[in-house]
């Protein structure tokens, strides 16, 4: 099985999209809410803290 791309799939060790249950390991799962980026660019980090490592970025749209 090909590993899931974390830039396109919502998962971290502590939390993941319920649609990924059985495909990724996470402490808990929740239902995803589609959102849009309003800023020109925003950082996607590996934890919900401003000092967390930057994994990638999302562009407006």
N, CA, C and O atoms as a Maestro MAE file, in Angstrom:
{
 s_m_m2io_version
 :::
 2.0.0
}

f_m_ct {
 s_m_title
 :::
 protein
 m_atom[244] {
  # First column is atom index #
  i_m_mmod_type
  r_m_x_coord
  r_m_y_coord
  r_m_z_coord
  i_m_residue_number
  s_m_chain_name
  s_m_pdb_residue_name
  s_m_pdb_atom_name
  i_m_atomic_number
  :::
  1 25 0.841 -1.184 0.000 1 A "UNK " " N  " 7
  2 3 0.000 0.000 0.000 1 A "UNK " " CA " 6
  3 2 0.888 1.251 0.000 1 A "UNK " " C  " 6
  4 15 1.870 1.310 0.740 1 A "UNK " " O  " 8
  5 25 0.556 2.228 -0.809 2 A "UNK " " N  " 7
  6 3 1.288 3.484 -0.881 2 A "UNK " " CA " 6
  7 2 0.986 4.324 0.355 2 A "UNK " " C  " 6
  8 15 -0.178 4.444 0.738 2 A "UNK " " O  " 8
  9 25 2.007 4.911 0.992 3 A "UNK " " N  " 7
  10 3 1.750 5.768 2.156 3 A "UNK " " CA " 6
  11 2 0.913 6.982 1.760 3 A "UNK " " C  " 6
  12 15 1.045 7.505 0.653 3 A "UNK " " O  " 8
  13 25 0.055 7.422 2.670 4 A "UNK " " N  " 7
  14 3 -0.780 8.593 2.410 4 A "UNK " " CA " 6
  15 2 0.059 9.863 2.471 4 A "UNK " " C  " 6
  16 15 0.967 9.975 3.295 4 A "UNK " " O  " 8
  17 25 -0.241 10.808 1.608 5 A "UNK " " N  " 7
  18 3 0.451 12.092 1.570 5 A "UNK " " CA " 6
  19 2 -0.165 12.996 2.641 5 A "UNK " " C  " 6
  20 15 -1.347 13.326 2.542 5 A "UNK " " O  " 8
  21 25 0.599 13.407 3.663 6 A "UNK " " N  " 7
  22 3 0.033 14.251 4.711 6 A "UNK " " CA " 6
  23 2 -0.357 15.644 4.226 6 A "UNK " " C  " 6
  24 15 -1.065 16.361 4.933 6 A "UNK " " O  " 8
  25 25 0.091 16.042 3.033 7 A "UNK " " N  " 7
  26 3 -0.330 17.332 2.482 7 A "UNK " " CA " 6
  27 2 -1.746 17.265 1.935 7 A "UNK " " C  " 6
  28 15 -2.397 18.297 1.774 7 A "UNK " " O  " 8
  29 25 -2.232 16.056 1.645 8 A "UNK " " N  " 7
  30 3 -3.567 15.891 1.061 8 A "UNK " " CA " 6
  31 2 -4.530 15.131 1.968 8 A "UNK " " C  " 6
  32 15 -5.715 15.012 1.653 8 A "UNK " " O  " 8
  33 25 -4.034 14.618 3.085 9 A "UNK " " N  " 7
  34 3 -4.843 13.831 4.011 9 A "UNK " " CA " 6
  35 2 -4.643 14.363 5.422 9 A "UNK " " C  " 6
  36 15 -3.517 14.650 5.829 9 A "UNK " " O  " 8
  37 25 -5.732 14.493 6.166 10 A "UNK " " N  " 7
  38 3 -5.690 15.077 7.510 10 A "UNK " " CA " 6
  39 2 -5.393 14.008 8.553 10 A "UNK " " C  " 6
  40 15 -6.291 13.294 8.999 10 A "UNK " " O  " 8
  41 25 -4.115 13.907 8.938 11 A "UNK " " N  " 7
  42 3 -3.760 12.984 10.021 11 A "UNK " " CA " 6
  43 2 -2.472 13.410 10.711 11 A "UNK " " C  " 6
  44 15 -1.536 13.916 10.093 11 A "UNK " " O  " 8
  45 25 -2.469 13.183 12.022 12 A "UNK " " N  " 7
  46 3 -1.306 13.363 12.889 12 A "UNK " " CA " 6
  47 2 -1.351 12.214 13.887 12 A "UNK " " C  " 6
  48 15 -2.356 11.504 13.939 12 A "UNK " " O  " 8
  49 25 -0.313 12.003 14.676 13 A "UNK " " N  " 7
  50 3 -0.358 10.909 15.661 13 A "UNK " " CA " 6
  51 2 -1.479 11.064 16.689 13 A "UNK " " C  " 6
  52 15 -1.989 10.068 17.201 13 A "UNK " " O  " 8
  53 25 -1.868 12.310 16.994 14 A "UNK " " N  " 7
  54 3 -2.896 12.531 18.012 14 A "UNK " " CA " 6
  55 2 -4.307 12.645 17.451 14 A "UNK " " C  " 6
  56 15 -5.269 12.454 18.196 14 A "UNK " " O  " 8
  57 25 -4.467 12.950 16.161 15 A "UNK " " N  " 7
  58 3 -5.789 13.202 15.589 15 A "UNK " " CA " 6
  59 2 -5.778 12.935 14.087 15 A "UNK " " C  " 6
  60 15 -4.822 13.284 13.395 15 A "UNK " " O  " 8
  61 25 -6.851 12.312 13.588 16 A "UNK " " N  " 7
  62 3 -6.956 12.038 12.149 16 A "UNK " " CA " 6
  63 2 -8.415 12.093 11.714 16 A "UNK " " C  " 6
  64 15 -9.326 11.948 12.529 16 A "UNK " " O  " 8
  65 25 -8.620 12.305 10.427 17 A "UNK " " N  " 7
  66 3 -9.951 12.295 9.817 17 A "UNK " " CA " 6
  67 2 -10.567 10.903 9.985 17 A "UNK " " C  " 6
  68 15 -9.890 9.899 9.767 17 A "UNK " " O  " 8
  69 25 -11.824 10.839 10.365 18 A "UNK " " N  " 7
  70 3 -12.530 9.564 10.564 18 A "UNK " " CA " 6
  71 2 -12.509 8.715 9.290 18 A "UNK " " C  " 6
  72 15 -12.546 7.487 9.369 18 A "UNK " " O  " 8
  73 25 -12.449 9.353 8.124 19 A "UNK " " N  " 7
  74 3 -12.409 8.612 6.854 19 A "UNK " " CA " 6
  75 2 -11.117 7.806 6.704 19 A "UNK " " C  " 6
  76 15 -11.047 6.906 5.867 19 A "UNK " " O  " 8
  77 25 -10.098 8.119 7.504 20 A "UNK " " N  " 7
  78 3 -8.818 7.418 7.422 20 A "UNK " " CA " 6
  79 2 -8.678 6.322 8.473 20 A "UNK " " C  " 6
  80 15 -7.625 5.692 8.570 20 A "UNK " " O  " 8
  81 25 -9.724 6.090 9.258 21 A "UNK " " N  " 7
  82 3 -9.665 5.055 10.302 21 A "UNK " " CA " 6
  83 2 -9.370 3.706 9.653 21 A "UNK " " C  " 6
  84 15 -10.007 3.329 8.669 21 A "UNK " " O  " 8
  85 25 -8.407 2.987 10.207 22 A "UNK " " N  " 7
  86 3 -7.977 1.714 9.643 22 A "UNK " " CA " 6
  87 2 -6.840 1.858 8.646 22 A "UNK " " C  " 6
  88 15 -6.214 0.868 8.268 22 A "UNK " " O  " 8
  89 25 -6.567 3.092 8.215 23 A "UNK " " N  " 7
  90 3 -5.475 3.336 7.262 23 A "UNK " " CA " 6
  91 2 -4.295 4.047 7.910 23 A "UNK " " C  " 6
  92 15 -3.162 3.933 7.443 23 A "UNK " " O  " 8
  93 25 -4.568 4.795 9.007 24 A "UNK " " N  " 7
  94 3 -3.505 5.487 9.738 24 A "UNK " " CA " 6
  95 2 -3.676 5.228 11.228 24 A "UNK " " C  " 6
  96 15 -4.776 4.930 11.694 24 A "UNK " " O  " 8
  97 25 -2.587 5.343 11.967 25 A "UNK " " N  " 7
  98 3 -2.634 5.210 13.423 25 A "UNK " " CA " 6
  99 2 -2.790 6.601 14.029 25 A "UNK " " C  " 6
  100 15 -2.026 7.511 13.707 25 A "UNK " " O  " 8
  101 25 -3.775 6.764 14.900 26 A "UNK " " N  " 7
  102 3 -4.000 8.029 15.597 26 A "UNK " " CA " 6
  103 2 -4.668 7.736 16.928 26 A "UNK " " C  " 6
  104 15 -5.390 6.749 17.065 26 A "UNK " " O  " 8
  105 25 -4.424 8.599 17.911 27 A "UNK " " N  " 7
  106 3 -5.027 8.434 19.235 27 A "UNK " " CA " 6
  107 2 -6.543 8.584 19.174 27 A "UNK " " C  " 6
  108 15 -7.268 7.895 19.892 27 A "UNK " " O  " 8
  109 25 -7.025 9.486 18.315 28 A "UNK " " N  " 7
  110 3 -8.475 9.651 18.150 28 A "UNK " " CA " 6
  111 2 -8.777 10.119 16.732 28 A "UNK " " C  " 6
  112 15 -7.900 10.601 16.015 28 A "UNK " " O  " 8
  113 25 -10.030 9.966 16.351 29 A "UNK " " N  " 7
  114 3 -10.487 10.323 15.009 29 A "UNK " " CA " 6
  115 2 -11.674 11.270 15.122 29 A "UNK " " C  " 6
  116 15 -12.459 11.174 16.066 29 A "UNK " " O  " 8
  117 25 -11.807 12.175 14.174 30 A "UNK " " N  " 7
  118 3 -12.915 13.117 14.157 30 A "UNK " " CA " 6
  119 2 -13.355 13.383 12.730 30 A "UNK " " C  " 6
  120 15 -12.622 13.122 11.775 30 A "UNK " " O  " 8
  121 25 -14.566 13.908 12.603 31 A "UNK " " N  " 7
  122 3 -15.103 14.233 11.285 31 A "UNK " " CA " 6
  123 2 -14.458 15.517 10.770 31 A "UNK " " C  " 6
  124 15 -14.389 16.511 11.494 31 A "UNK " " O  " 8
  125 25 -13.993 15.502 9.548 32 A "UNK " " N  " 7
  126 3 -13.341 16.669 8.950 32 A "UNK " " CA " 6
  127 2 -14.379 17.698 8.508 32 A "UNK " " C  " 6
  128 15 -15.501 17.346 8.144 32 A "UNK " " O  " 8
  129 25 -13.993 18.965 8.545 33 A "UNK " " N  " 7
  130 3 -14.826 20.059 8.072 33 A "UNK " " CA " 6
  131 2 -14.088 20.751 6.931 33 A "UNK " " C  " 6
  132 15 -13.013 21.308 7.153 33 A "UNK " " O  " 8
  133 25 -14.637 20.731 5.712 34 A "UNK " " N  " 7
  134 3 -13.971 21.428 4.602 34 A "UNK " " CA " 6
  135 2 -13.848 22.924 4.900 34 A "UNK " " C  " 6
  136 15 -14.797 23.546 5.378 34 A "UNK " " O  " 8
  137 25 -12.694 23.487 4.621 35 A "UNK " " N  " 7
  138 3 -12.422 24.900 4.867 35 A "UNK " " CA " 6
  139 2 -11.701 25.480 3.653 35 A "UNK " " C  " 6
  140 15 -11.242 24.747 2.778 35 A "UNK " " O  " 8
  141 25 -11.609 26.813 3.617 36 A "UNK " " N  " 7
  142 3 -10.838 27.510 2.585 36 A "UNK " " CA " 6
  143 2 -9.806 28.396 3.257 36 A "UNK " " C  " 6
  144 15 -10.018 28.881 4.369 36 A "UNK " " O  " 8
  145 25 -8.700 28.601 2.585 37 A "UNK " " N  " 7
  146 3 -7.658 29.498 3.077 37 A "UNK " " CA " 6
  147 2 -7.967 30.897 2.558 37 A "UNK " " C  " 6
  148 15 -8.108 31.093 1.350 37 A "UNK " " O  " 8
  149 25 -8.074 31.878 3.469 38 A "UNK " " N  " 7
  150 3 -8.378 33.254 3.082 38 A "UNK " " CA " 6
  151 2 -7.108 34.094 2.921 38 A "UNK " " C  " 6
  152 15 -7.089 35.034 2.126 38 A "UNK " " O  " 8
  153 25 -6.062 33.771 3.659 39 A "UNK " " N  " 7
  154 3 -4.787 34.484 3.544 39 A "UNK " " CA " 6
  155 2 -4.080 34.028 2.268 39 A "UNK " " C  " 6
  156 15 -4.351 32.931 1.780 39 A "UNK " " O  " 8
  157 25 -3.190 34.835 1.726 40 A "UNK " " N  " 7
  158 3 -2.476 34.407 0.518 40 A "UNK " " CA " 6
  159 2 -1.728 33.082 0.711 40 A "UNK " " C  " 6
  160 15 -1.731 32.232 -0.179 40 A "UNK " " O  " 8
  161 25 -1.089 32.910 1.873 41 A "UNK " " N  " 7
  162 3 -0.343 31.687 2.194 41 A "UNK " " CA " 6
  163 2 -0.471 31.454 3.694 41 A "UNK " " C  " 6
  164 15 -0.430 32.404 4.476 41 A "UNK " " O  " 8
  165 25 -0.625 30.205 4.099 42 A "UNK " " N  " 7
  166 3 -0.629 29.875 5.529 42 A "UNK " " CA " 6
  167 2 0.150 28.589 5.765 42 A "UNK " " C  " 6
  168 15 0.111 27.668 4.949 42 A "UNK " " O  " 8
  169 25 0.851 28.537 6.879 43 A "UNK " " N  " 7
  170 3 1.670 27.370 7.217 43 A "UNK " " CA " 6
  171 2 0.801 26.248 7.760 43 A "UNK " " C  " 6
  172 15 -0.143 26.494 8.511 43 A "UNK " " O  " 8
  173 25 1.116 25.027 7.384 44 A "UNK " " N  " 7
  174 3 0.505 23.835 7.973 44 A "UNK " " CA " 6
  175 2 1.589 23.199 8.826 44 A "UNK " " C  " 6
  176 15 2.644 22.815 8.323 44 A "UNK " " O  " 8
  177 25 1.320 23.092 10.121 45 A "UNK " " N  " 7
  178 3 2.327 22.655 11.087 45 A "UNK " " CA " 6
  179 2 2.032 21.268 11.622 45 A "UNK " " C  " 6
  180 15 0.913 20.773 11.486 45 A "UNK " " O  " 8
  181 25 3.026 20.636 12.231 46 A "UNK " " N  " 7
  182 3 2.854 19.266 12.719 46 A "UNK " " CA " 6
  183 2 2.175 19.185 14.081 46 A "UNK " " C  " 6
  184 15 1.952 18.087 14.592 46 A "UNK " " O  " 8
  185 25 1.844 20.318 14.673 47 A "UNK " " N  " 7
  186 3 1.116 20.368 15.944 47 A "UNK " " CA " 6
  187 2 0.374 21.701 16.003 47 A "UNK " " C  " 6
  188 15 0.753 22.643 15.307 47 A "UNK " " O  " 8
  189 25 -0.673 21.798 16.819 48 A "UNK " " N  " 7
  190 3 -1.461 23.038 16.885 48 A "UNK " " CA " 6
  191 2 -0.807 24.113 17.763 48 A "UNK " " C  " 6
  192 15 -1.410 24.594 18.721 48 A "UNK " " O  " 8
  193 25 0.440 24.484 17.421 49 A "UNK " " N  " 7
  194 3 1.177 25.523 18.138 49 A "UNK " " CA " 6
  195 2 1.921 26.377 17.116 49 A "UNK " " C  " 6
  196 15 2.399 25.849 16.112 49 A "UNK " " O  " 8
  197 25 2.030 27.681 17.348 50 A "UNK " " N  " 7
  198 3 2.737 28.527 16.380 50 A "UNK " " CA " 6
  199 2 4.229 28.219 16.259 50 A "UNK " " C  " 6
  200 15 4.840 28.552 15.244 50 A "UNK " " O  " 8
  201 25 4.832 27.586 17.279 51 A "UNK " " N  " 7
  202 3 6.257 27.256 17.216 51 A "UNK " " CA " 6
  203 2 6.514 25.831 16.708 51 A "UNK " " C  " 6
  204 15 7.663 25.389 16.683 51 A "UNK " " O  " 8
  205 25 5.476 25.117 16.307 52 A "UNK " " N  " 7
  206 3 5.624 23.742 15.800 52 A "UNK " " CA " 6
  207 2 6.292 23.758 14.426 52 A "UNK " " C  " 6
  208 15 6.265 24.764 13.717 52 A "UNK " " O  " 8
  209 25 6.885 22.635 14.069 53 A "UNK " " N  " 7
  210 3 7.572 22.522 12.777 53 A "UNK " " CA " 6
  211 2 6.598 22.726 11.618 53 A "UNK " " C  " 6
  212 15 5.478 22.215 11.630 53 A "UNK " " O  " 8
  213 25 7.045 23.479 10.625 54 A "UNK " " N  " 7
  214 3 6.239 23.741 9.425 54 A "UNK " " CA " 6
  215 2 6.387 22.559 8.473 54 A "UNK " " C  " 6
  216 15 7.498 22.231 8.056 54 A "UNK " " O  " 8
  217 25 5.270 21.918 8.127 55 A "UNK " " N  " 7
  218 3 5.296 20.764 7.230 55 A "UNK " " CA " 6
  219 2 5.177 21.167 5.773 55 A "UNK " " C  " 6
  220 15 5.901 20.662 4.914 55 A "UNK " " O  " 8
  221 25 4.260 22.080 5.503 56 A "UNK " " N  " 7
  222 3 4.010 22.544 4.137 56 A "UNK " " CA " 6
  223 2 3.211 23.832 4.254 56 A "UNK " " C  " 6
  224 15 3.086 24.380 5.349 56 A "UNK " " O  " 8
  225 25 2.672 24.321 3.157 57 A "UNK " " N  " 7
  226 3 1.838 25.518 3.215 57 A "UNK " " CA " 6
  227 2 0.622 25.355 2.327 57 A "UNK " " C  " 6
  228 15 0.629 24.588 1.364 57 A "UNK " " O  " 8
  229 25 -0.423 26.092 2.670 58 A "UNK " " N  " 7
  230 3 -1.651 26.100 1.872 58 A "UNK " " CA " 6
  231 2 -1.777 27.469 1.212 58 A "UNK " " C  " 6
  232 15 -1.455 28.494 1.813 58 A "UNK " " O  " 8
  233 25 -2.246 27.472 -0.021 59 A "UNK " " N  " 7
  234 3 -2.438 28.713 -0.769 59 A "UNK " " CA " 6
  235 2 -3.904 29.094 -0.777 59 A "UNK " " C  " 6
  236 15 -4.775 28.235 -0.640 59 A "UNK " " O  " 8
  237 25 -4.182 30.383 -0.939 60 A "UNK " " N  " 7
  238 3 -5.558 30.881 -0.929 60 A "UNK " " CA " 6
  239 2 -6.420 30.141 -1.947 60 A "UNK " " C  " 6
  240 15 -5.983 29.819 -3.052 60 A "UNK " " O  " 8
  241 25 -7.668 29.881 -1.531 61 A "UNK " " N  " 7
  242 3 -8.616 29.275 -2.468 61 A "UNK " " CA " 6
  243 2 -9.345 28.090 -1.942 61 A "UNK " " C  " 6
  244 15 -10.166 27.507 -2.650 61 A "UNK " " O  " 8
  :::
 }
 m_bond[243] {
  # First column is bond index #
  i_m_from
  i_m_to
  i_m_order
  :::
  1 1 2 1
  2 2 3 1
  3 3 4 2
  4 3 5 1
  5 5 6 1
  6 6 7 1
  7 7 8 2
  8 7 9 1
  9 9 10 1
  10 10 11 1
  11 11 12 2
  12 11 13 1
  13 13 14 1
  14 14 15 1
  15 15 16 2
  16 15 17 1
  17 17 18 1
  18 18 19 1
  19 19 20 2
  20 19 21 1
  21 21 22 1
  22 22 23 1
  23 23 24 2
  24 23 25 1
  25 25 26 1
  26 26 27 1
  27 27 28 2
  28 27 29 1
  29 29 30 1
  30 30 31 1
  31 31 32 2
  32 31 33 1
  33 33 34 1
  34 34 35 1
  35 35 36 2
  36 35 37 1
  37 37 38 1
  38 38 39 1
  39 39 40 2
  40 39 41 1
  41 41 42 1
  42 42 43 1
  43 43 44 2
  44 43 45 1
  45 45 46 1
  46 46 47 1
  47 47 48 2
  48 47 49 1
  49 49 50 1
  50 50 51 1
  51 51 52 2
  52 51 53 1
  53 53 54 1
  54 54 55 1
  55 55 56 2
  56 55 57 1
  57 57 58 1
  58 58 59 1
  59 59 60 2
  60 59 61 1
  61 61 62 1
  62 62 63 1
  63 63 64 2
  64 63 65 1
  65 65 66 1
  66 66 67 1
  67 67 68 2
  68 67 69 1
  69 69 70 1
  70 70 71 1
  71 71 72 2
  72 71 73 1
  73 73 74 1
  74 74 75 1
  75 75 76 2
  76 75 77 1
  77 77 78 1
  78 78 79 1
  79 79 80 2
  80 79 81 1
  81 81 82 1
  82 82 83 1
  83 83 84 2
  84 83 85 1
  85 85 86 1
  86 86 87 1
  87 87 88 2
  88 87 89 1
  89 89 90 1
  90 90 91 1
  91 91 92 2
  92 91 93 1
  93 93 94 1
  94 94 95 1
  95 95 96 2
  96 95 97 1
  97 97 98 1
  98 98 99 1
  99 99 100 2
  100 99 101 1
  101 101 102 1
  102 102 103 1
  103 103 104 2
  104 103 105 1
  105 105 106 1
  106 106 107 1
  107 107 108 2
  108 107 109 1
  109 109 110 1
  110 110 111 1
  111 111 112 2
  112 111 113 1
  113 113 114 1
  114 114 115 1
  115 115 116 2
  116 115 117 1
  117 117 118 1
  118 118 119 1
  119 119 120 2
  120 119 121 1
  121 121 122 1
  122 122 123 1
  123 123 124 2
  124 123 125 1
  125 125 126 1
  126 126 127 1
  127 127 128 2
  128 127 129 1
  129 129 130 1
  130 130 131 1
  131 131 132 2
  132 131 133 1
  133 133 134 1
  134 134 135 1
  135 135 136 2
  136 135 137 1
  137 137 138 1
  138 138 139 1
  139 139 140 2
  140 139 141 1
  141 141 142 1
  142 142 143 1
  143 143 144 2
  144 143 145 1
  145 145 146 1
  146 146 147 1
  147 147 148 2
  148 147 149 1
  149 149 150 1
  150 150 151 1
  151 151 152 2
  152 151 153 1
  153 153 154 1
  154 154 155 1
  155 155 156 2
  156 155 157 1
  157 157 158 1
  158 158 159 1
  159 159 160 2
  160 159 161 1
  161 161 162 1
  162 162 163 1
  163 163 164 2
  164 163 165 1
  165 165 166 1
  166 166 167 1
  167 167 168 2
  168 167 169 1
  169 169 170 1
  170 170 171 1
  171 171 172 2
  172 171 173 1
  173 173 174 1
  174 174 175 1
  175 175 176 2
  176 175 177 1
  177 177 178 1
  178 178 179 1
  179 179 180 2
  180 179 181 1
  181 181 182 1
  182 182 183 1
  183 183 184 2
  184 183 185 1
  185 185 186 1
  186 186 187 1
  187 187 188 2
  188 187 189 1
  189 189 190 1
  190 190 191 1
  191 191 192 2
  192 191 193 1
  193 193 194 1
  194 194 195 1
  195 195 196 2
  196 195 197 1
  197 197 198 1
  198 198 199 1
  199 199 200 2
  200 199 201 1
  201 201 202 1
  202 202 203 1
  203 203 204 2
  204 203 205 1
  205 205 206 1
  206 206 207 1
  207 207 208 2
  208 207 209 1
  209 209 210 1
  210 210 211 1
  211 211 212 2
  212 211 213 1
  213 213 214 1
  214 214 215 1
  215 215 216 2
  216 215 217 1
  217 217 218 1
  218 218 219 1
  219 219 220 2
  220 219 221 1
  221 221 222 1
  222 222 223 1
  223 223 224 2
  224 223 225 1
  225 225 226 1
  226 226 227 1
  227 227 228 2
  228 227 229 1
  229 229 230 1
  230 230 231 1
  231 231 232 2
  232 231 233 1
  233 233 234 1
  234 234 235 1
  235 235 236 2
  236 235 237 1
  237 237 238 1
  238 238 239 1
  239 239 240 2
  240 239 241 1
  241 241 242 1
  242 242 243 1
  243 243 244 2
  :::
 }
}
